[in-house]
Amino acid sequence: MSTDAGEYDIAIVGASTAGCTAARLFALRGARVALIERRPAVDAYKTVCTHYIQSSATPTIEKLGLAPLLEERGAVHNSIDLWTRDSGWIGVGDGEAPYGYSITRRSLDPILRKLAADTPGVELVAGWTAVGLLGDGRPGGVEIEDHGHNRRRLNARLVVAADGRDSKLARLARVPGRIKPHGRFFYWAYWSGVRPATTRSKVWLLDPDAAYTFPNEDDLTVVLLAPHRDRLPEFRSDLEGAYRRMTDALPDAPDLSNATLESKLLGKLELPNVFRPAARPGLAFIGDAALAADPLWGVGCGWAFQSADWLVEETAHALDGGGDLDRALERYRRVHRRRLLPHYLLISDLASGRPINPIERRLYRAAARDRLVRHAFEQVGSRRRSPVRMLDPRVLARIAR
Ligand SMILES: Cc1cc2nc3c(=O)[nH]c(=O)nc-3n(C[C@H](O)[C@H](O)[C@H](O)COP(=O)(O)OP(=O)(O)OC[C@H]3O[C@@H](n4cnc5c(N)ncnc54)[C@H](O)[C@@H]3O)c2cc1C
C-alpha cells in the first residue's frame, strides 16, 4: 500500500556527506528538501572510510557552518608527507598550504547529519529506503519503503542520488558507470599512542604496495596498508602477522610498541573506480554516486562536499523559478566532469597497481628538491588544482632540469 506524502522541491536519497551537504545548502537558499536515509539512527556513521578530508573541501565546510563544529570536536588540521624510493620524503611545511580536516566518521557523520536536519526547510526521513523513481522518463520524485514494508511517494521537482558507490538510484534510472578495476586491497586499524606524536599524515608509495597513517581527534591514528593484489594469499593466511610485518618494515615506520589497538582490523578487498554522468533531466548524482575513486588518495569525502556544493550553485536559481532546471543540471554535469575527470583518470590509472613510470620518478625527485614543483604537486594532490597544473612550463622546466 503506497501513500502520497508531500511535495518537495528536492528529494535527496542518502544522508551522508554528500546528501547532508546538499540538503543544508539547498534549504539555506529557501528550498523545501526531503532527505531520505535508510539507516534509522541519526548518529549512524560509515565505518569503511579513513576520513582524510582534502583542503579542496574546506571552503564548502566553512560555507556549511560546519568548520566551528569540527574544531570544537578536536578535528585535526591535516597535511601530508609522501615517501617514494626515488625521493625520500616530500612535503610542504605546516602553514605553507591550506589545511583540510581529519576527523573520524564516528564524530563527523552525526554532527553533519544533525546540522542538516536542524536546518529549516529540511525534513530528515530516516529509516526509509528509496525503492523506486516516480514518473515515466523524467523522475518526478521517489518511492520509499520502511522496515515494515509501508510505502510512501515523495513528489519532487529534482531527485538527487547521494546514495553512495553502489547507487541504487543509478540502477533504477539506468545510468551505468564507467568502471576501472583496482589492483590493491586495503586493511587498516585505529591506534592510540602512536609515536612520534604528530598531526601530519604520511603516505608511502612503495611501488607497487602503498600505506598511510592519518592522525585524527582524540589521538586516534589510522594505520592503513594497501598491498598489491598479488599479496592477497599472504594476508589471507596470517592477517594480523602480515599487517604487523608490513607496518614495521615501512621506512621511518610508526612506532606501535607502546600504542594501543583501538579497533579490530578492518578490510576492503574490492574497490573498483566508478565514474558516471553526474546529471540527466530531473536527476543529479553527487558524491560517490557520481564518482567513486581509489581511497588511497583520500578524495571521496572532499568530493562529496564539493559536488553537492556545485550542484546547489548551478541549480538553486532555476529551482527558485529563475530558469530551466534541466539546463542547470546539464551545467552541473559539465562542471563535475571538468573539475574531476582529469583527477579521476590519473587516480584510476595509478589504482591499477602498475609500476611507477620514469616520468613519475623524475617528478617525485624534483618535488623533493624544488620548492615550486613541491607546491604544484601539493596543489594537485590536495585537489585544489587540476593535474594540468603540472604542465605549466615553469614547473615542467624544473622537473626536466
Ligand atoms: C577503505 C576506504 C577508505 C576511504 N578513505 C577516505 C579518506 O581517507 N578520505 C576521503 O575523502 N574519502 C575516503 N573514502 C571515501 C569516502 O568514504 C566516500 O567517498 C564518502 O563517504 C562518499 O560520501 P557519500 O555521501 O557520497 O556516500 P556514502 O557516505 O556512501 O553515503 C551514502 C548514504 O546513502 C544511504 N543510502 C544508500 N542507498 C539508499 C537508499 N536506497 N535509500 C536511502 N538511503 C540510502 C546510505 O545508508 C548512506 O548513508 C574511503 C573509502 C573507503 C572504501
The ligand as a MOL file (V3000), in Angstrom:
LIG
                    3D

  0  0  0     0  0            999 V3000
M  V30 BEGIN CTAB
M  V30 COUNTS 53 58 0 0 0
M  V30 BEGIN ATOM
M  V30 1 C 38.5170 1.9490 2.6290 0
M  V30 2 C 38.0440 3.3450 2.3210 0
M  V30 3 C 38.7800 4.4220 2.8150 0
M  V30 4 C 38.3730 5.7210 2.4970 0
M  V30 5 N 39.1020 6.7670 2.9670 0
M  V30 6 C 38.8120 8.0280 2.6050 0
M  V30 7 C 39.6120 9.1190 3.0420 0
M  V30 8 O 40.6000 8.9620 3.7550 0
M  V30 9 N 39.2390 10.3620 2.6330 0
M  V30 10 C 38.1650 10.5900 1.8440 0
M  V30 11 O 37.9010 11.7400 1.4860 0
M  V30 12 N 37.3970 9.5650 1.4070 0
M  V30 13 C 37.6870 8.3090 1.7790 0
M  V30 14 N 36.8960 7.2670 1.3610 0
M  V30 15 C 35.7410 7.5540 0.5110 0
M  V30 16 C 34.5650 8.0900 1.3240 0
M  V30 17 O 34.2390 7.1860 2.3470 0
M  V30 18 C 33.3650 8.3130 0.3900 0
M  V30 19 O 33.8220 8.9590 -0.7710 0
M  V30 20 C 32.2800 9.1590 1.0300 0
M  V30 21 O 31.7330 8.5410 2.1640 0
M  V30 22 C 31.1760 9.3980 -0.0020 0
M  V30 23 O 30.1170 10.0500 0.6290 0
M  V30 24 P 28.6450 9.9400 0.0050 0
M  V30 25 O 27.7960 10.8300 0.8550 0
M  V30 26 O 28.7020 10.1800 -1.4440 0
M  V30 27 O 28.2280 8.4120 0.1540 0
M  V30 28 P 28.1650 7.4620 1.4240 0
M  V30 29 O 28.9730 8.0050 2.5400 0
M  V30 30 O 28.4660 6.0920 0.9370 0
M  V30 31 O 26.6410 7.5430 1.8890 0
M  V30 32 C 25.5740 7.0210 1.1490 0
M  V30 33 C 24.3570 7.1040 2.0550 0
M  V30 34 O 23.1930 6.7140 1.3130 0
M  V30 35 C 22.3890 5.8380 2.1050 0
M  V30 36 N 21.6260 5.0310 1.1550 0
M  V30 37 C 22.1080 4.1920 0.2200 0
M  V30 38 N 21.1000 3.6820 -0.5210 0
M  V30 39 C 19.9460 4.2140 -0.0260 0
M  V30 40 C 18.5790 4.0890 -0.3860 0
M  V30 41 N 18.1920 3.2970 -1.4140 0
M  V30 42 N 17.6640 4.7810 0.3230 0
M  V30 43 C 18.0540 5.5930 1.3640 0
M  V30 44 N 19.3370 5.7490 1.7390 0
M  V30 45 C 20.2680 5.0870 1.0380 0
M  V30 46 C 23.4260 5.0660 2.9320 0
M  V30 47 O 22.8460 4.4780 4.0710 0
M  V30 48 C 24.4490 6.1630 3.2550 0
M  V30 49 O 24.0980 6.8700 4.4260 0
M  V30 50 C 37.2360 5.9530 1.6860 0
M  V30 51 C 36.5030 4.8730 1.2120 0
M  V30 52 C 36.8900 3.5770 1.5130 0
M  V30 53 C 36.0780 2.4340 0.9750 0
M  V30 END ATOM
M  V30 BEGIN BOND
M  V30 1 1 1 2
M  V30 2 1 2 3
M  V30 3 2 2 52
M  V30 4 2 3 4
M  V30 5 1 4 5
M  V30 6 1 4 50
M  V30 7 2 5 6
M  V30 8 1 6 7
M  V30 9 1 6 13
M  V30 10 2 7 8
M  V30 11 1 7 9
M  V30 12 1 9 10
M  V30 13 2 10 11
M  V30 14 1 10 12
M  V30 15 2 12 13
M  V30 16 1 13 14
M  V30 17 1 14 15
M  V30 18 1 14 50
M  V30 19 1 15 16
M  V30 20 1 16 17
M  V30 21 1 16 18
M  V30 22 1 18 19
M  V30 23 1 18 20
M  V30 24 1 20 21
M  V30 25 1 20 22
M  V30 26 1 22 23
M  V30 27 1 23 24
M  V30 28 2 24 25
M  V30 29 1 24 26
M  V30 30 1 24 27
M  V30 31 1 27 28
M  V30 32 2 28 29
M  V30 33 1 28 30
M  V30 34 1 28 31
M  V30 35 1 31 32
M  V30 36 1 32 33
M  V30 37 1 33 34
M  V30 38 1 33 48
M  V30 39 1 34 35
M  V30 40 1 35 36
M  V30 41 1 35 46
M  V30 42 1 36 37
M  V30 43 1 36 45
M  V30 44 2 37 38
M  V30 45 1 38 39
M  V30 46 1 39 40
M  V30 47 2 39 45
M  V30 48 1 40 41
M  V30 49 2 40 42
M  V30 50 1 42 43
M  V30 51 2 43 44
M  V30 52 1 44 45
M  V30 53 1 46 47
M  V30 54 1 46 48
M  V30 55 1 48 49
M  V30 56 2 50 51
M  V30 57 1 51 52
M  V30 58 1 52 53
M  V30 END BOND
M  V30 END CTAB
M  END
